[in-house]
Amino acid sequence: MHGHSRALREPTVSGTSEGTGSAADRIRSAVTERHPAVPALPGMSSEPENPSMPTSSSRPAPGARDFRAAFDAAHLAMAVVDREGYVVAANQALAALLGSTPHELVEQAAAELVDLTAEARTRHAYQEVLRGRQARLRCTRRLKHPDGHSLWTEVTLGPVPGTRDVLLSVADISDRRDLQARLRHLRMHDPVTRLPNRALFFERLSAALEAASYEDGGTGRIGLCYLDLDGFKAVNDTLGHRVGDRLLTAVAARLTQCADQAGYGRTSGHLVARLGGDEFALLVEDSTGTEQLAELARGVLAAVQEPFDLAGQRLSVSASIGVVERAAAGTSATGLMQAADTTLYWAKADGKARWTLFDPERNAHRMTRQALSSTLRRAVERGEFELEYQPLVDLESGAVRGVEALVRWNHPQFGTLTPNRFIGIAEEDGSIVQLGRWVLRTACRQARRWQIEQPSDAPVFVSVNVAVRQVWDSDLVGDVAEILAETGLAPQLLQLELTESAVMGSAGRPLQALQALSDMGVRIAIDDFGTGYSNLAYLSRLPVSVLKLDGSFVRGFRYEEGAHPNPADETIVEALVQLAHRLGLTVTAECVETAGQAARLRRVGCDTGQGWLYSRAVAPERIAEMIGTRPETGDLR
């Protein structure tokens, strides 16, 4: 444990008071500097009350021997070190701490005695103290006693006033460190399962990400299995929290066993933690790829699904696991956990009792969906929406009879978005009511404008899609009446489209609203007919005037590579058309793309067609050009 001695130097315990002074003088100087004479308090006489008692000033000043005795007797391990870093004098406490004698420590390099050169930062600070450029150094060092045991120490260096030396003090803080370690263990571990808790997990995760960014020896990748027990709340509710805690402990043991059996190279290569409730995490440092994480997830899933015997209770549970594996570079702890949490949600949504791997494309869609949801309401206010119109053409004459209004979102970040990108979101968060009212007002105003600008042509009706939530969450009847009055559009020129599933299940308030709208003169159309409930009994009771056949029927009419179309499709469509006509309904076919499809639809009696054969959805100006003319579609016969 002893450092190197400096050979052939002046004696250090005794000497003259000239030059830098003796060791005793140095010690005395240090002590007197730390214990200056106490000044008399105000109002106190400088003379003693009893003349026979000597004053403090009459006592002899402490001698060098007194300071040396105090230095040697002190319980704090100390040494005087010169500016070259060698021990000038050491007390008995330091010698005992280092398993030596004071005499043997003299001339030793202090930095080697207390390990001040292991780190560049500490070594530099130590040199600065020796040179008088830094007032003090305090650090913690782990020292090894000659008998083999280790101890933690707090090392402090500071200048000895009036000299060029520094005072080294070493305090044994092993007991304090042990207590801190025990307290930290309690603070960083879950009391139920004894696993690392959320705080230790994130500390370890952050350290792993940082280390992976700078170390060359590992794979530079990191993996995480984020696990949640399915139906754990039911266990607590039915069997009590004590059984629930036993289950958590048993699950923790199986997860730890799975991690150990996975055989990750180094001991610190994996961490099993309880993040709270019934959530657990398995962290894999230096992962080798998604297959390694997938294998771990499969093993964990199988282990958890094995029945548990808990004090006479036999329980079977399952788990959902989100799996994330990626390069550590550019990954933050927050980002990794967000990905794991999202993937766990996917596993739950996909049916539970399974593991799911993080999918960047699926996540990008989710992020886009979230971004759209957060800005949709304000987008209506900012005027980011516009309407395009697709003509509905009379299959017999080829004339435009009406148009369907289709909303577009001119998003400042994602560009032009079609309804399938945001209508579902609007229905979920309720903004469909505000958006639907804007679409209805804009479409009616445009239909009235066409009528005014082209009075000699037969007016075209406008068809607007309506969500069921608009019926429930708003006064749709009142909105329609107000907008028709405001725009001057006749009720017969407005058609409202609802999906088959929405209309067929209508009862109570929705049915009353549809009846009121029909009584007002508004046309009610069932959109995508033939794909939902197809409960034909409803058709006789609902105030419906139009059926819009789903495009899947029309696509079956198409010749492909010389093969004949499926005759069953034509039979079904013909039957639906005849049924609708007998009920007094008109039929519109969607997704008409070829002249052959149009000819066959006309042959079975379909009334109007809509699709790319006639036109895509276009701006209002283009519709104005079509009104009163027959679209250029080729020979439709």
C-alpha positions as a printed NumPy array, in Angstrom:
array([[  0.   ,   0.   ,   0.   ],
       [  3.007,   2.239,   0.468],
       [  3.922,   4.627,  -2.291],
       [  7.383,   5.495,  -3.508],
       [  9.817,   7.245,  -1.078],
       [ 11.839,  10.28 ,  -1.937],
       [ 15.525,   9.51 ,  -1.2  ],
       [ 18.111,  11.768,   0.439],
       [ 16.077,  14.623,   1.839],
       [ 16.291,  16.716,   5.022],
       [ 14.853,  15.259,   8.255],
       [ 11.18 ,  16.128,   8.474],
       [ 10.254,  15.725,  12.157],
       [ 12.817,  18.061,  13.712],
       [ 14.7  ,  21.012,  12.321],
       [ 15.174,  24.719,  12.55 ],
       [ 12.433,  27.306,  12.213],
       [ 14.151,  28.842,   9.237],
       [ 13.146,  28.267,   5.631],
       [  9.848,  26.459,   5.349],
       [  9.835,  25.558,   9.044],
       [  9.813,  22.246,  10.857],
       [  6.967,  19.766,  10.621],
       [  5.902,  20.697,  14.14 ],
       [  5.866,  24.364,  13.173],
       [  3.739,  23.506,  10.174],
       [  1.293,  21.542,  12.268],
       [  1.184,  24.294,  14.867],
       [  0.581,  26.884,  12.178],
       [ -2.288,  24.858,  10.787],
       [ -3.926,  24.395,  14.186],
       [ -3.548,  28.01 ,  15.287],
       [ -5.   ,  29.132,  12.006],
       [ -8.037,  26.945,  12.645],
       [ -8.385,  28.039,  16.32 ],
       [ -7.729,  31.775,  16.534],
       [ -7.867,  33.533,  19.84 ],
       [-11.413,  34.358,  20.883],
       [-11.852,  38.138,  21.156],
       [-13.389,  39.585,  24.276],
       [-17.107,  40.198,  24.082],
       [-18.371,  43.799,  24.313],
       [-18.746,  44.994,  27.905],
       [-16.297,  42.517,  29.292],
       [-13.234,  43.711,  31.131],
       [ -9.894,  42.693,  29.847],
       [ -8.686,  42.302,  33.458],
       [ -9.407,  39.074,  35.293],
       [-11.995,  39.142,  38.1  ],
       [ -9.589,  37.289,  40.4  ],
       [ -6.133,  38.808,  40.257],
       [ -4.675,  35.59 ,  41.514],
       [ -5.91 ,  33.751,  38.374],
       [ -3.64 ,  34.097,  35.352],
       [ -5.097,  35.601,  32.219],
       [ -5.114,  33.775,  28.947],
       [ -2.41 ,  36.08 ,  27.738],
       [ -0.276,  35.216,  30.75 ],
       [ -0.411,  31.498,  29.951],
       [  2.535,  30.194,  27.929],
       [  1.762,  29.711,  24.217],
       [  1.414,  26.096,  23.123],
       [  4.709,  24.721,  21.936],
       [  5.515,  22.672,  18.879],
       [  5.437,  19.567,  21.021],
       [  1.812,  20.287,  22.046],
       [  0.693,  20.632,  18.443],
       [  2.546,  17.466,  17.502],
       [  0.87 ,  15.598,  20.339],
       [ -2.569,  16.8  ,  19.227],
       [ -1.751,  15.844,  15.659],
       [ -0.69 ,  12.339,  16.693],
       [ -3.659,  11.841,  19.035],
       [ -6.33 ,  12.997,  16.578],
       [ -8.865,  10.369,  15.497],
       [ -8.989,  11.875,  12.011],
       [ -6.312,  10.399,   9.766],
       [ -4.045,  13.236,   8.649],
       [ -0.733,  13.934,   6.966],
       [  1.238,  17.031,   6.031],
       [  2.26 ,  16.928,   2.371],
       [  4.804,  19.195,   0.734],
       [  4.343,  20.927,  -2.6  ],
       [  6.08 ,  18.062,  -4.359],
       [  3.446,  15.651,  -3.127],
       [  5.447,  13.761,  -0.531],
       [  4.377,  13.087,   3.047],
       [  6.209,  15.266,   5.563],
       [  4.448,  13.907,   8.629],
       [  1.622,  11.424,   9.257],
       [ -0.357,  10.715,  12.402],
       [ -1.178,   7.386,  13.98 ],
       [ -4.782,   7.397,  12.705],
       [ -3.614,   7.528,   9.079],
       [ -1.045,   4.823,   9.692],
       [ -3.68 ,   2.557,  11.229],
       [ -6.058,   3.241,   8.366],
       [ -3.419,   2.258,   5.816],
       [ -1.989,  -0.651,   7.872],
       [  1.404,   1.003,   8.368],
       [  3.337,   3.183,  10.81 ],
       [  3.717,   6.966,  10.766],
       [  7.439,   6.647,  10.158],
       [  6.926,   4.347,   7.166],
       [  4.54 ,   6.835,   5.57 ],
       [  7.016,   9.718,   5.639],
       [  8.599,  10.334,   2.233],
       [  5.796,   8.379,   0.503],
       [  3.924,   9.91 ,  -2.45 ],
       [  0.573,  10.962,  -1.009],
       [ -1.235,  10.538,  -4.309],
       [ -0.313,   6.851,  -4.43 ],
       [ -1.26 ,   6.273,  -0.801],
       [ -4.842,   7.435,  -1.354],
       [ -5.195,   6.76 ,  -5.086],
       [ -5.411,  10.31 ,  -6.416],
       [ -3.963,   9.518,  -9.84 ],
       [ -6.496,   6.982, -11.133],
       [ -8.687,   9.634, -12.78 ],
       [ -7.416,  12.479, -14.917],
       [ -9.826,  14.997, -13.41 ],
       [ -8.86 ,  14.19 ,  -9.808],
       [ -5.159,  14.075, -10.699],
       [ -5.357,  17.523, -12.245],
       [ -7.225,  18.975,  -9.241],
       [ -4.633,  17.465,  -6.889],
       [ -1.783,  19.107,  -8.821],
       [ -3.624,  22.434,  -8.724],
       [ -3.905,  22.231,  -4.919],
       [ -0.188,  21.443,  -4.585],
       [  0.658,  24.464,  -6.744],
       [ -1.602,  26.746,  -4.752],
       [ -3.953,  27.386,  -7.684],
       [ -6.9  ,  25.597,  -6.11 ],
       [ -7.935,  26.025,  -2.491],
       [ -9.355,  22.596,  -1.746],
       [ -9.963,  19.111,  -3.108],
       [-12.502,  16.657,  -1.77 ],
       [-13.157,  13.262,  -3.309],
       [-14.216,   9.729,  -2.428],
       [-11.774,   6.877,  -2.797],
       [-11.973,   3.14 ,  -2.277],
       [ -8.755,   1.939,  -0.627],
       [ -7.505,  -1.565,  -0.003],
       [ -6.097,  -2.422,   3.414],
       [ -3.02 ,  -4.67 ,   3.527],
       [ -5.103,  -7.358,   5.286],
       [ -7.293,  -7.605,   2.158],
       [-10.484,  -5.772,   3.077],
       [-11.581,  -2.617,   1.251],
       [-12.806,   0.598,   2.753],
       [-14.425,   3.747,   1.42 ],
       [-12.783,   7.017,   2.39 ],
       [-13.385,  10.715,   1.916],
       [-10.106,  12.424,   1.063],
       [ -9.683,  16.156,   1.646],
       [ -6.685,  18.364,   0.836],
       [ -6.275,  21.987,   1.752],
       [ -3.396,  24.46 ,   2.279],
       [ -1.629,  24.849,   5.626],
       [ -1.696,  28.633,   6.246],
       [  1.695,  30.268,   6.569],
       [  3.478,  27.403,   4.808],
       [  3.834,  25.938,   1.36 ],
       [  2.477,  22.585,   2.519],
       [ -1.02 ,  21.055,   2.32 ],
       [ -2.917,  19.089,   4.91 ],
       [ -4.254,  15.698,   3.823],
       [ -7.133,  14.204,   5.817],
       [ -8.72 ,  10.8  ,   5.218],
       [-12.035,   9.865,   6.824],
       [-13.306,   6.28 ,   6.819],
       [-16.875,   6.469,   5.47 ],
       [-17.385,   2.744,   4.88 ],
       [-20.258,   2.509,   7.357],
       [-21.902,   5.544,   5.835],
       [-21.494,   4.121,   2.347],
       [-22.98 ,   0.81 ,   3.433],
       [-25.959,   2.623,   4.933],
       [-26.365,   4.684,   1.769],
       [-26.177,   1.526,  -0.318],
       [-28.862,  -0.154,   1.775],
       [-31.067,   2.928,   1.601],
       [-30.515,   3.168,  -2.142],
       [-31.439,  -0.5  ,  -2.556],
       [-34.672,   0.089,  -0.674],
       [-35.369,   3.211,  -2.719],
       [-34.579,   1.542,  -6.051],
       [-36.349,  -1.81 ,  -5.593],
       [-39.972,  -2.837,  -5.509],
       [-40.999,  -3.993,  -2.011],
       [-43.382,  -6.671,  -3.337],
       [-41.311,  -8.449,  -5.991],
       [-37.822,  -7.276,  -4.905],
       [-37.179,  -6.383,  -8.534],
       [-35.629,  -3.077,  -9.596],
       [-38.321,  -0.409,  -9.705],
       [-39.093,   2.284, -12.259],
       [-36.431,   4.671, -10.941],
       [-33.609,   2.118, -11.187],
       [-34.872,   0.905, -14.552],
       [-34.705,   4.369, -16.098],
       [-31.318,   4.997, -14.502],
       [-29.99 ,   1.788, -15.992],
       [-31.641,   2.443, -19.356],
       [-30.146,   5.941, -19.6  ],
       [-26.712,   4.62 , -18.652],
       [-26.972,   1.819, -21.225],
       [-27.916,   4.235, -24.006],
       [-25.068,   6.561, -23.103],
       [-22.522,   3.755, -22.868],
       [-23.631,   2.222, -26.158],
       [-22.994,   5.539, -27.882],
       [-19.321,   5.627, -26.855],
       [-18.208,   2.014, -26.493],
       [-16.867,   0.069, -29.442],
       [-16.983,  -3.396, -27.893],
       [-20.766,  -3.945, -27.95 ],
       [-23.36 ,  -4.269, -30.68 ],
       [-24.545,  -0.683, -30.242],
       [-28.142,  -1.889, -30.053],
       [-30.721,  -2.129, -27.298],
       [-33.897,  -4.141, -26.833],
       [-36.919,  -3.972, -24.567],
       [-39.849,  -6.255, -23.766],
       [-42.629,  -4.266, -22.09 ],
       [-45.128,  -6.61 , -20.44 ],
       [-48.58 ,  -6.148, -18.939],
       [-50.674,  -8.895, -17.338],
       [-54.093,  -9.409, -18.92 ],
       [-56.979,  -9.129, -16.47 ],
       [-54.867,  -8.608, -13.361],
       [-57.438,  -6.214, -11.911],
       [-59.955,  -9.043, -11.803],
       [-57.561, -11.072,  -9.624],
       [-57.293,  -8.234,  -7.118],
       [-61.029,  -7.604,  -7.169],
       [-62.097, -11.223,  -6.711],
       [-59.286, -12.797,  -4.658],
       [-57.869,  -9.789,  -2.854],
       [-54.647,  -7.81 ,  -3.003],
       [-52.693, -10.367,  -0.973],
       [-53.209, -13.007,  -3.661],
       [-52.512, -10.347,  -6.274],
       [-49.163,  -9.555,  -4.64 ],
       [-48.266, -13.248,  -4.529],
       [-49.073, -13.508,  -8.214],
       [-46.851, -10.535,  -9.008],
       [-44.003, -12.102,  -7.028],
       [-44.416, -15.407,  -8.856],
       [-44.492, -13.638, -12.23 ],
       [-41.34 , -11.725, -11.29 ],
       [-39.558, -14.984, -10.488],
       [-40.496, -16.483, -13.857],
       [-39.42 , -13.368, -15.743],
       [-36.056, -13.406, -13.977],
       [-35.642, -17.088, -14.821],
       [-36.448, -16.4  , -18.472],
       [-33.881, -13.622, -18.605],
       [-31.242, -15.806, -16.966],
       [-31.924, -18.735, -19.295],
       [-31.624, -16.471, -22.317],
       [-27.888, -16.506, -21.619],
       [-26.918, -12.923, -22.366],
       [-23.135, -12.74 , -22.319],
       [-22.378, -10.466, -19.422],
       [-24.069, -10.221, -16.064],
       [-25.19 ,  -6.658, -16.715],
       [-26.631,  -7.597, -20.085],
       [-30.226,  -7.755, -18.938],
       [-32.484,  -6.225, -16.34 ],
       [-35.916,  -7.319, -15.161],
       [-37.901,  -4.539, -13.482],
       [-41.373,  -3.896, -12.189],
       [-42.481,  -0.514, -13.478],
       [-45.654,  -0.374, -11.417],
       [-48.972,  -2.171, -11.082],
       [-48.835,  -5.262, -13.279],
       [-46.303,  -3.805, -15.716],
       [-42.84 ,  -5.32 , -16.1  ],
       [-39.888,  -4.6  , -18.363],
       [-37.005,  -6.743, -19.591],
       [-34.1  ,  -4.648, -20.814],
       [-31.511,  -6.239, -23.102],
       [-28.26 ,  -4.347, -23.591],
       [-26.118,  -5.076, -26.64 ],
       [-28.97 ,  -6.917, -28.31 ],
       [-28.214,  -8.792, -31.5  ],
       [-31.437,  -8.07 , -33.374],
       [-35.186,  -8.487, -33.391],
       [-34.979, -12.28 , -33.463],
       [-33.281, -12.31 , -30.065],
       [-36.031, -10.133, -28.593],
       [-38.728, -12.178, -30.319],
       [-37.306, -15.383, -28.849],
       [-37.247, -13.799, -25.39 ],
       [-40.834, -12.566, -25.781],
       [-42.029, -16.029, -26.847],
       [-40.327, -17.582, -23.834],
       [-41.804, -15.024, -21.458],
       [-45.284, -15.455, -22.908],
       [-45.1  , -19.235, -22.504],
       [-43.731, -18.968, -18.961],
       [-46.448, -16.584, -17.795],
       [-49.221, -18.716, -19.285],
       [-48.217, -21.739, -17.177],
       [-50.649, -22.023, -14.212],
       [-49.595, -20.564, -10.85 ],
       [-50.149, -22.374,  -7.527],
       [-50.486, -19.69 ,  -4.851],
       [-51.271, -20.972,  -1.356],
       [-54.013, -23.275,  -2.569],
       [-55.134, -20.95 ,  -5.347],
       [-54.482, -22.175,  -8.878],
       [-54.448, -19.234, -11.266],
       [-53.965, -18.979, -14.993],
       [-53.132, -15.616, -16.518],
       [-51.776, -14.309, -19.775],
       [-49.72 , -11.312, -20.767],
       [-49.406,  -8.833, -23.618],
       [-45.902,  -7.787, -24.626],
       [-44.621,  -4.876, -26.669],
       [-41.2  ,  -5.568, -28.194],
       [-38.798,  -2.853, -29.366],
       [-35.282,  -3.398, -30.725],
       [-33.204,  -0.67 , -32.319],
       [-29.814,   1.014, -32.552],
       [-28.906,   2.846, -29.367],
       [-27.468,   5.818, -31.234],
       [-30.074,   8.528, -31.559],
       [-32.442,   6.759, -29.152],
       [-33.565,   8.389, -25.912],
       [-35.026,   6.647, -22.881],
       [-38.273,   8.536, -23.399],
       [-38.445,   7.621, -27.076],
       [-37.773,   3.948, -26.399],
       [-40.461,   3.781, -23.72 ],
       [-42.98 ,   5.579, -25.913],
       [-42.367,   3.018, -28.663],
       [-42.691,   0.15 , -26.17 ],
       [-45.88 ,   1.57 , -24.705],
       [-47.39 ,   2.011, -28.171],
       [-46.454,  -1.538, -29.146],
       [-47.935,  -2.918, -25.927],
       [-51.164,  -1.082, -26.775],
       [-51.153,  -2.761, -30.198],
       [-50.746,  -6.17 , -28.571],
       [-53.724,  -5.445, -26.319],
       [-55.832,  -4.129, -29.194],
       [-54.967,  -7.116, -31.387],
       [-56.479,  -9.548, -28.882],
       [-54.122,  -9.801, -25.859],
       [-52.099, -12.897, -24.852],
       [-49.55 , -12.105, -27.556],
       [-46.385, -10.192, -28.285],
       [-46.136,  -7.522, -30.954],
       [-43.035,  -6.068, -32.579],
       [-42.74 ,  -2.327, -33.034],
       [-43.677,  -1.284, -36.585],
       [-42.301,   2.108, -37.699],
       [-44.927,   2.455, -40.451],
       [-47.784,   1.667, -38.107],
       [-46.36 ,   4.097, -35.596],
       [-45.979,   6.79 , -38.244],
       [-49.651,   6.322, -39.111],
       [-50.548,   6.61 , -35.43 ],
       [-48.457,   9.756, -35.044],
       [-50.044,  11.248, -38.143],
       [-53.468,  10.342, -36.822],
       [-52.677,  11.994, -33.506],
       [-51.379,  15.107, -35.254],
       [-54.529,  15.312, -37.368],
       [-56.762,  14.819, -34.348],
       [-55.086,  17.635, -32.424],
       [-55.523,  20.146, -35.279],
       [-58.813,  19.11 , -36.87 ],
       [-61.114,  21.459, -34.964],
       [-58.931,  24.495, -35.575],
       [-58.586,  23.532, -39.255],
       [-62.312,  24.165, -39.795],
       [-61.956,  27.605, -38.25 ],
       [-58.871,  28.348, -40.362],
       [-60.659,  27.39 , -43.584],
       [-58.321,  24.539, -44.516],
       [-61.142,  22.444, -46.029],
       [-62.622,  22.586, -49.497],
       [-65.235,  20.623, -51.44 ],
       [-64.897,  18.794, -54.723],
       [-67.849,  17.27 , -56.557],
       [-68.305,  14.019, -58.489],
       [-71.201,  13.859, -60.96 ],
       [-74.051,  11.341, -60.737],
       [-75.035,  10.583, -64.323],
       [-78.34 ,   9.315, -65.722],
       [-77.423,   5.946, -67.268],
       [-80.111,   6.255, -69.95 ],
       [-79.511,   9.818, -71.166],
       [-75.974,  10.468, -69.953],
       [-77.013,  13.796, -68.398],
       [-75.694,  14.962, -65.012],
       [-78.546,  14.629, -62.513],
       [-76.662,  15.399, -59.339],
       [-73.282,  15.591, -57.639],
       [-71.764,  14.137, -54.51 ],
       [-69.852,  16.607, -52.337],
       [-66.479,  15.217, -51.2  ],
       [-64.466,  17.114, -48.632],
       [-60.704,  17.608, -48.907],
       [-58.339,  18.838, -46.194],
       [-55.521,  21.059, -47.432],
       [-53.254,  20.277, -44.496],
       [-50.261,  22.627, -44.147],
       [-47.95 ,  19.7  , -43.278],
       [-49.367,  16.61 , -44.981],
       [-50.812,  18.167, -48.127],
       [-54.247,  17.367, -49.554],
       [-55.985,  14.638, -47.555],
       [-58.998,  12.627, -48.737],
       [-61.914,  11.862, -46.37 ],
       [-60.702,   8.363, -45.453],
       [-57.696,   9.991, -43.733],
       [-59.639,  12.157, -41.288],
       [-63.407,  11.47 , -41.23 ],
       [-62.958,   8.543, -38.84 ],
       [-60.921,  10.761, -36.509],
       [-63.562,  13.473, -36.69 ],
       [-66.259,  10.972, -35.766],
       [-64.244,   9.762, -32.769],
       [-63.507,  13.169, -31.247],
       [-66.851,  14.763, -32.144],
       [-65.478,  17.388, -34.525],
       [-67.544,  15.743, -37.276],
       [-70.489,  17.847, -36.077],
       [-68.677,  21.111, -36.764],
       [-67.104,  19.827, -39.99 ],
       [-70.358,  18.253, -41.21 ],
       [-72.255,  21.498, -40.69 ],
       [-69.634,  23.369, -42.746],
       [-69.804,  20.782, -45.558],
       [-73.598,  20.917, -45.614],
       [-73.718,  24.719, -45.773],
       [-70.969,  24.949, -48.426],
       [-72.53 ,  22.261, -50.65 ],
       [-76.023,  23.778, -50.49 ],
       [-74.667,  27.22 , -51.241],
       [-72.794,  25.846, -54.28 ],
       [-75.825,  23.944, -55.585],
       [-77.927,  27.087, -55.363],
       [-75.215,  29.061, -57.19 ],
       [-75.266,  26.567, -60.1  ],
       [-79.015,  26.908, -60.256],
       [-78.869,  30.697, -60.357],
       [-75.997,  30.867, -62.869],
       [-77.593,  28.327, -65.27 ],
       [-81.354,  28.904, -65.007],
       [-82.12 ,  27.297, -68.356],
       [-80.722,  23.917, -67.326],
       [-82.464,  21.435, -65.071],
       [-81.138,  21.974, -61.536],
       [-78.846,  19.283, -60.134],
       [-79.19 ,  17.947, -56.623],
       [-76.246,  17.796, -54.232],
       [-75.578,  14.701, -52.114],
       [-73.839,  15.135, -48.739],
       [-72.517,  12.37 , -46.494],
       [-73.804,  12.42 , -42.916],
       [-72.313,  10.561, -39.955],
       [-74.534,   8.978, -37.33 ],
       [-72.859,  11.112, -34.676],
       [-74.21 ,  14.192, -36.421],
       [-77.708,  12.85 , -35.759],
       [-77.01 ,  12.084, -32.115],
       [-74.801,  15.028, -31.126],
       [-76.496,  17.846, -33.   ],
       [-79.871,  19.027, -34.18 ],
       [-79.446,  17.797, -37.742],
       [-83.039,  18.572, -38.673],
       [-82.71 ,  22.121, -37.372],
       [-79.337,  22.572, -39.113],
       [-80.723,  21.397, -42.467],
       [-83.791,  23.621, -42.194],
       [-81.657,  26.633, -41.287],
       [-79.148,  26.059, -44.105],
       [-81.837,  25.502, -46.745],
       [-83.546,  28.722, -45.683],
       [-80.251,  30.593, -45.632],
       [-79.109,  29.4  , -49.077],
       [-82.515,  29.302, -50.772],
       [-81.985,  25.723, -52.011],
       [-85.116,  23.64 , -52.452],
       [-85.246,  20.594, -50.108],
       [-85.713,  18.274, -53.117],
       [-82.234,  19.296, -54.348],
       [-80.52 ,  18.042, -51.187],
       [-79.685,  14.373, -50.678],
       [-78.209,  13.071, -47.413],
       [-76.181,   9.852, -47.534],
       [-75.82 ,   7.529, -44.535],
       [-74.037,   4.191, -44.506],
       [-76.115,   1.023, -44.584],
       [-74.979,  -0.059, -41.093],
       [-76.03 ,   3.309, -39.673],
       [-79.426,   3.444, -41.364],
       [-80.365,  -0.193, -40.813],
       [-79.752,   0.115, -37.097],
       [-81.627,   3.381, -36.777],
       [-84.188,   3.623, -34.03 ],
       [-85.468,   6.255, -31.658],
       [-83.962,   9.678, -32.264],
       [-82.055,   8.826, -35.503],
       [-85.155,   7.347, -37.086],
       [-87.236,  10.332, -36.014],
       [-84.65 ,  12.702, -37.519],
       [-84.597,  10.806, -40.82 ],
       [-88.389,  10.839, -40.962],
       [-88.503,  14.579, -40.271],
       [-85.956,  15.254, -43.01 ],
       [-87.881,  13.086, -45.463],
       [-91.111,  14.889, -44.586],
       [-89.278,  18.137, -45.281],
       [-88.596,  16.909, -48.826],
       [-84.92 ,  15.991, -48.391],
       [-83.825,  12.806, -50.176],
       [-82.334,  10.069, -47.938],
       [-79.847,   7.665, -49.538],
       [-78.292,   4.461, -48.173],
       [-74.594,   4.471, -49.094],
       [-72.54 ,   1.293, -49.787],
       [-75.714,  -0.795, -49.886],
       [-75.11 ,  -4.547, -49.901],
       [-72.071,  -4.627, -47.605],
       [-73.649,  -4.142, -44.172],
       [-76.663,  -5.656, -42.478],
       [-78.653,  -5.981, -45.724],
       [-81.826,  -6.332, -43.682],
       [-84.339,  -5.833, -46.481],
       [-87.225,  -5.634, -44.031],
       [-85.947,  -2.209, -42.994],
       [-86.431,  -0.815, -46.491],
       [-90.196,  -0.847, -46.133],
       [-90.107,   1.101, -42.87 ],
       [-87.279,   3.603, -43.377],
       [-87.821,   6.985, -45.095],
       [-85.26 ,   6.116, -47.776],
       [-85.534,   7.265, -51.401],
       [-82.218,   6.119, -52.907],
       [-80.016,   2.999, -52.753],
       [-76.339,   3.407, -53.69 ],
       [-74.953,   0.003, -54.639],
       [-71.493,  -0.723, -53.273],
       [-68.704,  -0.674, -55.859],
       [-67.829,  -4.334, -55.202],
       [-70.924,  -5.382, -57.204],
       [-70.043,  -3.14 , -60.126],
       [-66.436,  -4.351, -60.25 ],
       [-67.778,  -7.86 , -60.814],
       [-69.231,  -6.67 , -64.119],
       [-65.813,  -6.009, -65.576],
       [-64.124,  -8.174, -68.204],
       [-60.541,  -8.993, -67.193],
       [-58.028, -10.639, -69.534],
       [-60.777, -11.994, -71.758],
       [-62.612, -13.81 , -68.952],
       [-66.362, -13.4  , -68.723],
       [-67.73 , -11.542, -65.677],
       [-69.357, -13.468, -62.876],
       [-73.038, -13.817, -63.848],
       [-74.004, -14.017, -60.177],
       [-73.071, -10.359, -59.685],
       [-75.395,  -9.276, -62.47 ],
       [-78.173, -11.443, -61.067],
       [-77.795,  -9.927, -57.597],
       [-77.703,  -6.357, -58.914],
       [-80.729,  -6.965, -61.137],
       [-82.673,  -8.372, -58.184],
       [-81.738,  -5.414, -55.964],
       [-82.719,  -2.925, -58.66 ],
       [-86.097,  -4.573, -59.205],
       [-86.729,  -4.701, -55.444],
       [-85.807,  -1.012, -55.043],
       [-88.039,   0.034, -57.925],
       [-91.015,  -1.878, -56.519],
       [-90.461,   0.002, -53.222],
       [-90.392,   3.297, -55.1  ],
       [-86.62 ,   3.798, -54.695],
       [-84.037,   4.836, -57.259],
       [-80.689,   3.063, -57.585],
       [-77.225,   4.581, -58.073],
       [-74.239,   2.388, -58.938],
       [-70.863,   3.447, -57.556],
       [-67.391,   2.86 , -59.036],
       [-68.45 ,   2.765, -62.696],
       [-65.148,   2.728, -64.588],
       [-65.843,   1.258, -68.027],
       [-68.424,   1.682, -70.758],
       [-69.166,  -2.053, -70.537],
       [-70.084,  -1.751, -66.877],
       [-72.32 ,   1.212, -67.645],
       [-74.066,  -0.678, -70.468],
       [-74.793,  -3.715, -68.282],
       [-76.039,  -1.507, -65.408],
       [-78.363,   0.284, -67.819],
       [-79.583,  -3.071, -69.111],
       [-80.625,  -4.256, -65.627],
       [-82.47 ,  -0.996, -65.   ],
       [-80.045,   0.928, -62.761],
       [-80.962,   4.635, -62.713],
       [-77.716,   6.579, -62.254],
       [-74.028,   5.856, -62.199],
       [-71.067,   7.442, -60.476],
       [-67.398,   6.775, -61.142],
       [-64.258,   7.585, -63.073],
       [-65.915,   6.701, -66.378],
       [-67.693,  10.034, -66.106],
       [-65.376,  12.105, -63.946],
       [-63.28 ,  12.134, -60.855],
       [-64.181,  14.563, -58.092],
       [-63.521,  18.007, -59.531],
       [-63.787,  21.689, -58.661],
       [-67.196,  23.456, -58.82 ],
       [-66.2  ,  25.268, -62.028],
       [-65.752,  21.979, -63.878],
       [-69.19 ,  20.749, -62.755],
       [-70.716,  23.952, -64.123],
       [-69.328,  23.006, -67.528],
       [-70.914,  19.528, -67.315],
       [-74.387,  20.668, -66.346],
       [-76.684,  20.541, -69.358],
       [-74.212,  18.479, -71.398],
       [-73.533,  14.778, -71.777],
       [-70.092,  13.786, -70.384],
       [-67.641,  12.412, -72.936],
       [-67.627,   8.716, -71.995],
       [-67.561,   6.995, -75.378],
       [-70.255,   4.658, -76.652],
       [-72.381,   3.653, -73.632],
       [-74.713,   1.382, -75.606]])
